Amino acid sequence: EEKNKMQKENNKPTVARLQGSDKTYLYLKFITTYFKKADKAKLIVSKERLNGLKERMGSSTNKASAAEIEKKLDKFRKSLNKKQKQVTSELAAGIEKTARMSGAVFLR
């Protein structure tokens, strides 16, 4: 509120900010209207079409992101199998792959 007073004194436009409970109220109001529209849409659409939509959205076979993830995993697996260069300082202890890179976690 002090900022708004200062802005009024300097002839600057005040910014309408949401207060704490207003955010929750507006969010719940939005969600309520969203779910009402979704329920109406469910009544209009046939069960076969709705089940087909659920199947398409729920499976990862037709998603572009699934294909990209699989490509990245293949590339990652290939890089694990490559022989890694060792610098002189690593020769004594050797290279340890992290658990994330399919290595082991050593507790010493």
C-alpha positions in Angstrom: 0.0 0.0 0.0 2.9 2.3 0.7 4.1 1.9 -2.9 0.7 2.8 -4.2 0.7 6.0 -2.1 4.2 6.9 -3.3 3.1 6.3 -6.9 0.1 8.5 -6.5 2.3 11.3 -5.1 4.6 11.0 -8.1 1.6 10.9 -10.6 2.5 7.4 -11.7 -0.3 4.9 -12.3 -0.9 2.4 -9.5 -0.6 -1.3 -10.1 -3.6 -3.4 -9.1 -2.1 -6.3 -7.2 -3.9 -9.4 -5.9 -3.9 -9.9 -2.2 -3.3 -13.3 -0.6 -6.9 -14.7 -0.4 -7.9 -13.2 -3.8 -5.4 -15.4 -5.6 -7.0 -18.6 -4.1 -10.5 -17.3 -4.7 -9.8 -16.5 -8.4 -8.0 -19.8 -8.9 -10.8 -21.8 -7.5 -13.4 -19.8 -9.5 -11.4 -20.6 -12.7 -11.1 -24.3 -11.8 -14.8 -24.5 -11.0 -15.8 -23.0 -14.4 -13.3 -25.2 -16.1 -14.6 -28.4 -14.6 -18.2 -27.4 -15.4 -17.3 -27.0 -19.1 -15.4 -30.3 -19.0 -18.4 -32.1 -17.5 -20.7 -30.7 -20.2 -18.2 -31.8 -22.9 -18.1 -35.3 -21.5 -21.9 -35.5 -21.8 -21.8 -34.4 -25.4 -19.0 -36.8 -26.6 -19.7 -40.5 -27.1 -18.1 -43.0 -24.8 -16.2 -44.6 -27.6 -14.6 -41.3 -28.6 -13.9 -40.3 -25.0 -12.2 -43.7 -24.4 -10.2 -43.2 -27.6 -9.1 -39.8 -26.5 -8.1 -41.1 -23.0 -6.1 -44.0 -24.7 -4.3 -41.6 -27.1 -3.4 -39.1 -24.4 -2.4 -41.8 -21.9 -0.1 -43.9 -24.0 3.4 -42.9 -24.8 3.6 -44.6 -28.2 2.3 -41.7 -30.3 4.1 -38.9 -28.5 7.0 -37.1 -30.0 8.6 -36.7 -26.6 8.7 -40.4 -26.1 10.6 -40.8 -29.4 13.0 -38.1 -28.4 13.6 -39.6 -25.0 14.3 -43.0 -26.6 16.8 -41.4 -29.0 18.6 -39.7 -26.1 18.6 -42.9 -24.1 20.1 -44.8 -27.0 22.8 -42.1 -27.4 23.5 -42.3 -23.7 23.8 -46.1 -23.8 26.2 -45.9 -26.7 28.4 -43.3 -24.9 28.6 -45.6 -21.8 30.0 -48.4 -24.0 32.7 -46.2 -25.5 36.2 -46.4 -24.0 36.9 -43.2 -22.0 40.1 -41.4 -22.1 42.1 -41.4 -18.8 44.4 -38.6 -17.9 47.5 -39.3 -16.0 46.0 -38.2 -12.6 43.2 -40.7 -13.0 45.4 -43.7 -13.8 46.0 -44.6 -10.1 42.4 -44.7 -9.1 40.7 -45.3 -12.4 37.5 -43.9 -13.7 34.4 -44.5 -11.7 31.0 -44.0 -13.4 28.4 -42.5 -11.3 25.2 -44.4 -10.4 23.3 -42.3 -12.8 25.6 -43.5 -15.6 25.0 -47.2 -14.7 27.9 -47.4 -12.5 28.0 -48.4 -8.8 28.0 -46.4 -5.7 31.0 -47.2 -3.6 30.8 -46.6 0.2 34.2 -46.1 1.7 
